[in-house]
Amino acid sequence: MTQQNTSQLDNRPKTYIGSSILFFMIFFTATIEAAILFSLFWASFPIRYKLGKLWCRLMLWIMKITVGLKYEVEGLENVNPQQATIIFSNHQSAWETLALRYILPMQSAVIKKELLYLPLWGWSLLLLKSIVIDKKNARGALKSLITDGTKYLHEGVWVLIFPEGTRAGAREVLPFNIGGAMLAQKSGFPVIPVVHNAGDFWTRYSFFKYPGTIKVKIGKPIDTTGRKAADINAEVEAWIKTELANL
């Protein structure tokens, strides 16, 4: 498939306004209902996570039906569900926050504390062993990430990190923050790099979604034993930049 650049996408939003509105309406309604159910369902974490994963799968299917936005994954053979791992992924839209929870094993995600202020939805995120950080307190955020992340990894729960810290533009990779690499250095758990081109079809902060196929590539695990955080970051960042250009 021929990819479209950001400027081409931005020139044609009204073409897909109907499908984008339909998806938003279904997404909003389903999210509120799921959050209410989830907040009242005090089961064990694995069961809660399976419910959340089922919701992510439903949203991806609705996106396919309403918007025509699909995805394909390369590199699943690099995933060993029995080995807890730190996921480093580029961040371009809200799509990957849903899709990676469904594609990859049970995981904890790093979220900013402001999300907890959202009624129902924020509480649901807290029940999924999210690692909550305060971006205004860098030292405290790093401590929480290392402490909680190491704890969950030892429990067999993967940790999802977007090292750019915020959403980048399509085909763009922002400089990596050091937190995720410090978690890898301190804990000794491996890192799996993940790259995708979701920003080609769901641009950051945009209401509009465009039909097509998002490509996701999962790299081979990177051994972090005895390595410095800066070296880990440099290797993953270089891999993501190279593979993004090839998607």
Secondary structure, DSSP 8 states (H G I E B T S, - for coil): -----HHHHHT-GGGGHHHHHHHHHHHHHHHHHHHHHHHH----HHHHHHHHHHHHHHHHHHHHHHT-EEEEEE-GGG--TTS--EEEE---SSHHHHHHHHHSSSEEEEEEGGGGGSTTHHHHHHHTT-EEE-TT-HHHHHHHHHHHHHHHHHTT-EEEE-TTSS---TT------SHHHHHHHHH---EEEEEE-GGGTS-TT-S----EEEEEEE---B--TT--HHHHHHHHHHHHHHHHHH-
